[in-house]
Each structure stands twice: as structure tokens, then as C-alpha cells.
């Protein structure tokens, strides 16, 4: 029997069951295959591909075509995990119609099961339009990387104004049909309050332990972040050292004439 892929509705239902969501970003087929086998619930093909894979200084230059290219590979590498595509900067902000066109390409061309959109109440029309067309939407509140040029700081203040805005934005996204919402760099106490107030799951990144799930950038978690780690990241491996060492050993073998081995060696 074919494996059933995790749906947005199933992810949303986990909150009532008290089941935490384990999520990671991913950008290629072999990594996606490993994450799928490991039991990751949701794989986000993030616009963080710009920083981690494409060499951009931020996520802003990432195009929809670039994310679609990587999403296709991730979908081909998975059979069980829910795959969500992160709509990049200026692929959804112009109008609900443009946003729907971008989301439609994500589903039709890449085969993902949902899309993620940064922003709160000001984008409710966009979210509603996409959801009404039958495409699930993952919300994103707190620090918004696509809005970095107009933000004073990365981490939100723990204030009454921020609290009220987060609660209003989260409620609005829930009512517009989002199946879950990412909370990025939200003070843990505020993240806990938003989590308790919403019926849909919250997925934290740098927002403390009280969210309904957690997400990290895969390359940060694996120690492939080229020294650009953040305090909220737990590094589960040091692949920079392993891969660098393997490549160095290969260079040494080639230059010494030890690779490839002489004909008949080792037989």
C-alpha cells in the first residue's frame, strides 16, 4: 500500500492531541529522502535557500522559479512528509490574484501540499484567496525576514503593544484559514500566550519551548552554517568538519597518486 502523505488538516489536528510537530527546512532530493525516513512531519522549502545554498546575503533576491526548482527535488525525495513552499519576496505582496497565481504554480509545478506566507492582518485577503482556492496556507508571524529592511531589530520586544498585535494577527490568520503559524524570534512568554490562545498549532523558531512544534534551518542544525549560527539553534552534527576533512583527504590522495588505486590493488 502506498504511503499516505501528511495533510495540512492532519497537522492542524495534532494540537488537540497534544502531539508536537517536528519540522525542518530542506532544499534537495537526498536530504529530503533522509528527513522523510527520519519522520519529519513538515518540510519547508524555505526562501532561506538564498542564504544557505545560493550564496545570497539575504532571502530578498530569491525568486519563485528558484524555490520551485528546489521544491520539485524535495517532493521527489519524499512520500510521507508534508512539503510546504515558502512564497518568496514579491511573489504574493502585489495582489491576492498574483499571490494565488504563485501558490497555484507551487502546487501544480512543484507538487507541494501547502505554501507559507509572511505577515499578519494586512495579508488576510491574500490568505483567504489562496485558501478559498483549495491551497492550504502556513502563516508566519514575529520576525519577518522579507521585511528586514523596515524592521528595527530581529527579536520582538516583550511589550503590551507587541502582545496585542501578535494575538490579533494570529487570530486573523486562523480565521482566514491558516492551518498553522510559524512564530519566529518571539519572546517565549508571548509565544506561549499566542499558542494558548490559538486553536491552530504554532511552530516556533527561536521562540521558546511552549510552541506546538519547532522548526530549524537544516544546514544550521547539521553544522553547515559556515559559522553563522544563532543562539536558538541546537547543532546536532558538525558536517562542516566531516565534509571538509573528507574533501581534504581526497585532495591528498589524488596528489599523492593514491587515488584511484593501482589496477588490481585490493582485489
N, C-alpha and C positions, 0 to 999 in steps of 0.2 A: 504494500500500500504506500502511495506517495506521502511524503511528509507534508503536514499542513503548516503553511506559513502563518506566523503570528499576526493577527489583525490589530488594527487600531482599537477596535471595540474590546478585544481581549486585554490589551494593555491597560485601557481605561478601567476595566473591571478588577484589575489586580489590587487597586487601592482598598476597595471594600473587603477584600480577602486578607488584607494586611501583608501582601506579598511585594517585596521591594523589587524595583526594576534595575537591572544591570545593563548599562548602555555604554557604548564606545563609538568614537568616530572611526572611519575606515575609508580607504581610497583605492584599493586594488583587489584583484581576484585572489591571490594566495593568502593575503591577510584575512580577507572576508571569509574564506573557507575555514581557516583556523578559528576565527571568532564564532562562526556558526556552530562548529563542532564543540566549542567550549561552553555553549549555552547562553551566549549573549542574547538578551531579549530584543534590544533595538540597536541597529547600526545606523549611525548618522553619517551620510556622505556630506561632510561639512564644508563650508567655504573656507575653513581652516586649511584645506588643501593648498591654498595660496601660500601660507606661511610654512607648512610642513613639507610639501612636496614640490611646489612650483618655484619656490625661491623668492616670492614676493615679500615685501616688508609688512604688508597688512592683508586683510581679506578684501579690501576695496577693489583691486584690479580684477578679481576673479569674475569670469563670465559664466553665463548659464551653459554655454556649449562646453566649457571646461568641466563644470560639475557633472553635466550629463555624461561626458566621456568616462569619468571615473565611476559614476553611479552604475553604468552598464556593466562594468567589470565586477563591482561589488555584488550586484544582483546575480550575475552568473556564478559567483562563488558561494551563494547561499541558497538554502532550501527551506529553512525554518525561521530564521530571524526576521523581524520586521525591518525593512530598509526605508529610511526617510531621507529625502534630499533637501538640503539646505538651500533655499532660494537666495541667490547672491544679490549684492547691492545693485539696485536699479533694474531688477528683473520683476519687481512687483509694486514699486512705490508710485509709478505714474498713474495708474488707474486700476480699479477692480478687473476691468476687461483684460488689461495687459497681464495682471497677476494670474488670472485664470488661464491665459494662453501659456504662460511659463509653467504653471502647475500641470497643465494638460500635457505639455511636452515631457515633463518629468515622468508621468505615468505611462504615456504612450511609447516614448522613445527609450527610456531607461528601464521601465518596468518596476519602479519603486512603488511602495504602498502608501506613502504619505509625503507631505512637504512641510518644511519648517519655515516660519516667518518671524522676523524680529519686530517687536513693537506691541503696544497695547491698544488703548481705546481708539486712537486715531486711525487704526488699521482694521477696525471691526467690519467695515464694508468689504474690504478685501477678503478677510477671513470668511465672512458669511457667503460671499460669492463663490469661493472655492469649495467650501463645504456643501453648499446647495447643489453644486455640480457633481457631487459624489466623490470628492477627493478629501481624505482626512487631513487635518492641519494640526501640527505641533506648534504651540506658541513659544515665545521666548521673551522673558522679562528680566529686569535687573540691568546689569551692564550689557550694552548692545554694541558689539564690535563694529557693526556697519555704521554706527552713529558716533564713532570715536572722535571725529573732528569737531563735534559740538559738545562733547561731554567734558566736564571739569576734572573728573577723576574716574579711575576704573571702578573702585569699590563704592557702593552706595552708602550714604550716611544712615545711621540708625536714628531717624527722627520721625515725628508725628506726620509731617508732610509726606515723607517717603513712604511711610506705612500706609497712609490713606491712598496714595497713588497706586501702590502695588496691589492693595486689596481691590481697588476699583478696576484696575487693568486686568487682574486675574479673573475677577467675576465677569467682566465683559467678554473676555476670551472664552470662558466657559460657556456663557450664554450664546455666543456666536457659533459654538460647536466644536471648539478645540478638544481633542481627546486627552491632552496633557499639556503641561507648560514647563519649559526649562527656566530655572532661576539661576542666573549667573552672577557671582560675586555679591550676593545679597547677604547682609548681616544675618548670622544664624538665627537670632531671636525673631527677626522679621520673617525669615524663610519658614520658621516653624509656625508662625501665626498665619501666613498665607496658606501653608499646607493644611492647617486645621480648618481654615475657612472654605477651602475649595472641595468640591466633590470629585474633581478630576485629579490625577496624580501630578505631583511636582517632581521634576528631575533636576537635582542640584549639581552645580559645578562651582566649587569654591563657596558654597552657601551652607555649610554645616551638615550635621548628621540627621536632621529631622525631616528632610525631604522624603518623598515616597520612592525615590530612585536616585541614582548617581550616574554621571557621565564624565568621561575624561577624553582628552585627545590621545589617540592610540600611541602616537610617537612619543609624547611626553611620558606616558605610563611605561613604555618599553625602554626609556632612556635613549631615545633617538632625537632628542630635542636640541642638540648642539649647544648644551649649556644654558638654554633659555627656560629653565624650569620655573614653576610658580610654587608658592608656599602650599597651595591646596592640593598639589599633585603628589600622589604616592607613586614612587618609581618601583615597579615590580621586577624590572630587569635592567641590565646595563648593556644594551646591544651596541651602543657606540663602541665600547671596548672590545666586545666579541667580534663584531664585523671588521673593525679596524685592525684587530690582531690577525684575523683570517686573511684579510687582503694583504697585510704586510708579509705574512708567511708565504703567500702565493708569489708576491713580487720577489721575495728572497729565493724561492725555489726556481723560478724562471731564470733569474740572473745567474744562479749557480749551475744551471743546467740539470737540476734535479727533477724538473717537471717539463715535459712529460717524461716518465721513466724510460730507460733504455728498453728496446724490444726484447721481450722475454723476461724482463725483470718482474719478480713477484709471482711468476707462474709456477 
